[in-house]
Amino acid sequence: MKPVTVYTTNWCPYCVRAKKLLGDRGIPFTEVDVEGDDEKRAWLVRTTGQRTVPQIFIGEESVGGFSELRELDVAGDLMPKVQGL
């Protein structure tokens, strides 16, 4: 199983939704709070081109935010991606 990392802030409702979706699917994840961490935020912008959270990585691949995570799930592609299939 590929590691899943969710970059979040405490006040973000989409972060809550992303964590709930992953939890509902039984997908373990590591949460990285970037609130107040300018260095991590700058890295996220450089890496993803996005300033918003959540930013979700499956393995080394940036899959986007909550909307993209949900799209993967609805399409049936989330579990295979996490499983490396």
N, C-alpha and C positions, 0 to 999 in steps of 0.2 A: 504494500500500500504506500502510495506517495504521501509525503508529509503535506499537510495543509496549514497555511499560515494566513491569519486574518489581521490586517493592520486596522486599528480602530481608534476612536476617541470615546470618552465616557458619555457624551451627550448625543451621539449619533443614532437616530432611530433605524437607519438602514443597517448599521452595524449589528444592532440587536436582532433584526430580521435575518441577517446572514448567519449569525451564530445559531439562531433557532433552527433554521433550515438544515444546517450541518448537523446539529444535535438530533433533530428529528430523523435524519437519515443514518444516524449512528456513525458519522464520520468524525474521528478525533481531529482536533485542530489546536494550533498554538495561537494565542492572541497576543499581539504586540500593540500596546497602547502608545500612540505617537503624539498624544496631546502634550504640548509643552516641550517636545523633543524636536528642536529645529533641525538637527542633523538627520534624524530618521525621516522627517517629513521631506527634507531636501532630497534624500536618497530615493524616496518613493516617487517624487516628481521626475527625477532624472530617469528612473527605471521604467515607470509606467506612463509618463507624460500626463498624469492626472494629479489634481490637487485635492480630490475628494476621498473620503473614506466611506465604507470600507474599501480596501484594496486586498484582493484575495489571490494567493498564490497556491497552485497545486504543483508540488515539486518546485522547480525553478521557473515555471511558467506563470506569468501574470494572466489571470482569467478575467480581471475587471472587478466590478463592484457587485452589489447585491443583485441588480437587474440581470447582469450577465450570468451570475451564479444560478439564479432562478431559471433563466433560459436553458442553461445546460441541464438542469434538473428536469424541467418539463419535456425537453427533447429526449430524455433518457440517456444523456451523455455524461452526467456527473459521476455516477458510480464507476463506469468503465474508465473514465479519465483518472479518478482517484486510485483505482486498482491498477493503473498502468496498462490497460488493455487497448 
